């Protein structure tokens, strides 16, 4: 049998996987620009790990996973801010303590229950098991995130670069701060089924990092981040079908390759632009 490049599109589970990957990639890419500019990469990592006990507790009490994950993520974000503001430890140290503690709590709870949800599906996602309800949730999160960023991107950008100036011009810095944290937590919750709590951080950081290397304007940064995330998400699911690999790690590997390529390109470009003898 010859190679058929259209074969993956003939299966319904692959069609759902393609749609889910793109719907998850869009809000992640938009938020990744703010995460990178604000230096919140570790915060994204912290929240992605911290939602784990929320998922387990939601399973125990019979709630939807998304509710438990969102509550746990916000608890981690608020706890980190409180510890950083009311103690001598720095924010990155507080993040490390909070997310490692909550992730450990999640593992402890998981091994104590008889769950029919495999641990790998929570940690690394199960995009090939996506259903219509999961797609609706992912689409709603993508639309909500895009709408908020479209309405408030200027305020969020000023807050990312200079919170003091944002406060001076009358912006509610606290609302912007926790509003951005809510959006990050919400998108991580939306990515749980597709890429899991571990790999979601790659989608939250890599697109913005790639775009930051290649662009100088924020509007262009958003577009490049979207293109990188959507292309990697689609390409990762497509390649995984023929490579017989897990889609989520394949998506992450493509994003990593994209970052390496962007870094190499900018390094070469900067050398060629430098005058001889400079």
ZAMARGU-4260 file (C-alpha; in steps of 0.2 Angstrom, whole numbers, plus 5000, padded with zeros to 4 digits):
<rodrens>
0) 5000/5000/5000 | 5007/5017/4995 | 5009/5032/5006 | 4992/5042/5008 | 4995/5059/5015
5) 4976/5061/5018 | 4974/5045/5028 | 4974/5053/5045 | 4959/5064/5040 | 4948/5049/5036
10) 4946/5044/5054 | 4934/5053/5066 | 4946/5052/5081 | 4960/5061/5071 | 4948/5074/5065
15) 4944/5078/5084 | 4962/5078/5088 | 4966/5090/5075 | 4952/5102/5080 | 4957/5100/5098
20) 4975/5104/5095 | 4971/5120/5086 | 4959/5126/5099 | 4971/5123/5113 | 4985/5131/5103
25) 4976/5148/5100 | 4974/5154/5117 | 4990/5147/5123 | 4999/5156/5109 | 4991/5173/5113
30) 4995/5171/5132 | 5012/5165/5129 | 5017/5182/5122 | 5012/5191/5139 | 5020/5176/5149
35) 5037/5179/5140 | 5037/5198/5141 | 5032/5198/5159 | 5045/5184/5164 | 5031/5172/5170
40) 5037/5156/5162 | 5040/5148/5179 | 5022/5154/5184 | 5015/5145/5170 | 5025/5129/5175
45) 5019/5131/5193 | 5001/5133/5188 | 5002/5118/5176 | 5008/5107/5190 | 4997/5114/5204
50) 4981/5109/5195 | 4985/5091/5198 | 4978/5089/5215 | 4962/5099/5210 | 4959/5086/5196
55) 4961/5072/5208 | 4949/5080/5221 | 4937/5084/5208 | 4937/5065/5203 | 4934/5060/5221
60) 4919/5072/5224 | 4912/5069/5207 | 4915/5086/5200 | 4920/5090/5182 | 4939/5090/5181
65) 4940/5108/5175 | 4932/5115/5190 | 4944/5107/5202 | 4959/5111/5191 | 4954/5129/5190
70) 4952/5131/5209 | 4968/5123/5212 | 4977/5133/5199 | 4970/5149/5207 | 4975/5144/5224
75) 4993/5141/5218 | 4994/5158/5210 | 4986/5168/5225 | 4997/5158/5237 | 5013/5162/5228
80) 5009/5181/5227 | 5004/5181/5246 | 5021/5172/5251 | 5031/5183/5240 | 5023/5199/5247
85) 5023/5194/5265 | 5040/5186/5267 | 5058/5188/5263 | 5058/5174/5250 | 5058/5179/5232
90) 5043/5175/5220 | 5052/5162/5210 | 5056/5153/5227 | 5038/5154/5232 | 5033/5147/5215
95) 5044/5132/5217 | 5038/5128/5235 | 5020/5130/5230 | 5019/5120/5214 | 5031/5106/5220
100) 5020/5104/5236 | 5004/5104/5227 | 5010/5092/5214 | 5016/5081/5227 | 4999/5082/5236
105) 4991/5077/5219 | 5002/5062/5217 | 4999/5057/5235 | 4980/5058/5233 | 4980/5049/5217
110) 4989/5033/5223 | 4976/5033/5238 | 4961/5031/5227 | 4955/5017/5214 | 4954/5028/5199
115) 4949/5022/5182 | 4957/5038/5175 | 4975/5033/5170 | 4989/5044/5177 | 4997/5046/5160
120) 4981/5054/5153 | 4981/5067/5167 | 5000/5071/5166 | 5002/5070/5147 | 4984/5071/5140
125) 4974/5060/5129 | 4971/5070/5113 | 4966/5054/5103 | 4952/5051/5116 | 4944/5069/5113
130) 4925/5070/5111 | 4913/5083/5106 | 4910/5090/5124 | 4929/5092/5125 | 4929/5102/5109
135) 4915/5113/5115 | 4925/5117/5131 | 4941/5120/5122 | 4932/5132/5109 | 4923/5142/5123
140) 4940/5144/5132 | 4948/5149/5116 | 4935/5162/5111 | 4934/5169/5129 | 4953/5171/5130
145) 4954/5179/5112 | 4940/5191/5116 | 4948/5197/5133 | 4965/5199/5125 | 4957/5209/5110
150) 4949/5221/5122 | 4963/5223/5135 | 4979/5219/5126 | 4986/5237/5127 | 4983/5237/5146
155) 4990/5220/5148 | 5005/5225/5138 | 5009/5241/5148 | 5007/5230/5164 | 5019/5217/5157
160) 5032/5231/5153 | 5030/5243/5167 | 5017/5240/5181 | 5022/5256/5190 | 5017/5266/5174
165) 5001/5256/5172 | 4996/5261/5190 | 5001/5279/5187 | 4990/5281/5172 | 4975/5274/5182
170) 4975/5256/5177 | 4969/5243/5190 | 4985/5234/5191 | 4978/5221/5204 | 4964/5217/5192
175) 4976/5215/5177 | 4988/5204/5187 | 4975/5192/5193 | 4965/5193/5177 | 4980/5187/5168
180) 4983/5173/5180 | 4965/5168/5178 | 4967/5167/5159 | 4983/5157/5161 | 4974/5145/5173
185) 4959/5143/5162 | 4969/5139/5146 | 4979/5126/5156 | 4963/5118/5162 | 4957/5118/5143
190) 4973/5109/5138 | 4972/5096/5151 | 4963/5083/5140 | 4974/5087/5125 | 4992/5088/5132
195) 4990/5086/5151 | 4997/5096/5165 | 5016/5092/5161 | 5017/5097/5143 | 5004/5111/5143
200) 5018/5123/5149 | 5028/5120/5133 | 5013/5127/5123 | 5012/5142/5136 | 5030/5147/5133
205) 5038/5141/5117 | 5026/5151/5105 | 5030/5167/5113 | 5048/5163/5115 | 5049/5160/5096
210) 5040/5175/5092 | 5050/5186/5103 | 5066/5181/5094 | 5059/5184/5077 | 5049/5200/5079
215) 5051/5218/5086 | 5033/5223/5087 | 5020/5216/5098 | 5006/5214/5085 | 5019/5204/5074
220) 5024/5194/5090 | 5006/5189/5092 | 5004/5183/5074 | 5020/5174/5074 | 5016/5165/5090
225) 4999/5160/5084 | 5007/5153/5068 | 5020/5144/5077 | 5008/5136/5089 | 4995/5131/5077
230) 5008/5124/5064 | 5016/5114/5078 | 4999/5108/5085 | 4993/5102/5068 | 5010/5096/5062
235) 5012/5086/5079 | 4996/5077/5077 | 4998/5073/5059 | 5016/5067/5061 | 5011/5056/5076
240) 4999/5046/5066 | 5013/5040/5054 | 5027/5039/5067 | 5015/5030/5079 | 5020/5042/5093
245) 5010/5051/5106 | 5003/5067/5099 | 5007/5079/5114 | 5026/5075/5115 | 5027/5077/5096
250) 5019/5094/5097 | 5031/5099/5110 | 5046/5093/5100 | 5041/5103/5085 | 5039/5118/5096
255) 5057/5115/5103 | 5063/5113/5085 | 5055/5129/5080 | 5063/5138/5095 | 5080/5131/5090
260) 5078/5136/5072 | 5072/5154/5077 | 5087/5156/5088 | 5099/5150/5075 | 5091/5162/5062
265) 5092/5177/5073 | 5110/5173/5078 | 5116/5171/5060 | 5106/5187/5055 | 5114/5197/5069
270) 5132/5192/5064 | 5129/5196/5046 | 5122/5214/5051 | 5137/5217/5062 | 5150/5228/5053
275) 5167/5220/5050 | 5179/5224/5064 | 5165/5230/5075
</rodrens>
